[in-house]
Amino acid sequence: MIANPQEEPEYSQKFILERAKSGRSECRGCAEKIAKGTLRVGLVTYRPYKTTQWHHLAQSCISCDELSSKPEKLDAEEDAALEKFMTASQPSVARPVSELVIGPLSLNQLAHLMTQKYRKFRSFSFGLPDRSKYSANWDWRCLLSTILVCNTRESGMLKFGNFLFKLFPDPESLALLKDDDAGRRIVLDEMKKCKLKHGGRKIDYIIGATEVVLKNGSVPKTKAALQSIKGVGHHVASVVLSWTGVSPEFGVDVHVERIMKRLGMIQKQESAIETEIRVKAEVDPEIIGHFSRSFVDFGQAGACAYTPACEECWLRKACPTGRKYTELDW
């Protein structure tokens, strides 16, 4: 059930729109610098203090569902650019998911709502132009990026990926790093700058994965073959198969576990494998991979971070945790 938006406040987050002043700010969506003079979107939060997270005004970097309360005092060009972005970003469904949702929800209902609201699934370019996305090179970059992001912030992985794929644009060039001690030191130094954890191991992992890709001619197409690569576990294999379009897989990571437990969808003792099996049995196959990704965006940019902001969440009326903190009767 969807509440009347006039009776219940919508999930909202203040934002500003302006031209980048220096070219030093980094996009939280793609981790690239926002060039001076180009339009940028700033999400303003006050948890626990005022911060502004900058993004390119692009669908691949931010969802229009994260924007509300249109800024005042926009000039004609800024207003037109924002209107064009919002129009192009509109979902194809008639029901807006920014309205307050009242539960209870089934897993499949939750999946459809989450994937309507958060749409970054397979939107990352990994440094390639749009015409090359989902190519063999894109699949290889996706595999390496998924290995690199383990135990690391996504923004750090994206920043390092920009460096790595400029230096080594294809598997053949990166494979040469195996016997290049000077090159490895350069890569390891950049890993430290980007705050990638376990850099020494990960550099061996991505070289090994690249050797497998060169031997096979492509990224492996089965979970068993992927998991035979050192550094690729069950979760990484699931994400890669889903993102490269091979099969509908649901990757269970810390965001999925944290948020689904808050929503009452999984029990504390339930394993990641059990959660994955249940989701694949109950959720429409065409959105399973997208559903898994949506938890990352909900946890990073939405209200369900490690410290939740239940009073701002569009799912608070369908969530046991949200009801606990927003319906106290003093």
Buried (B, 14 or more C-beta within 10 A) or exposed (E): EBBEEEEBEBBEBBBEBEBBEEEEBBBBBBBBBBEEEEBBBBBEBEEEEEEBBBBBBBBBBBBBBBBEEEBEEBEEEBBEBBEEBEEEBEBEEEEBBBBBBBBEBEBBBBBBBBBBBBBBBBBBBBBBEEEBBBEBBBBBBBBBBBBBBBEBBBBBBBBBBBBBBEBBBBBEEBBEBBEEEEBBEEBBEBBEEBBBBBBEEBBBBBBBBBBBBBEEEEBBBEBEBBBEBEBBEBBBBBBBBBBBEBBBBBBBBEBBBBBBBBBBBBEEEBEBEEBBEBBBEEBEEEBBBBBBBBBBBBBBBBBBBEEBBBEBBBBBBBBEBBBEBBEEEE
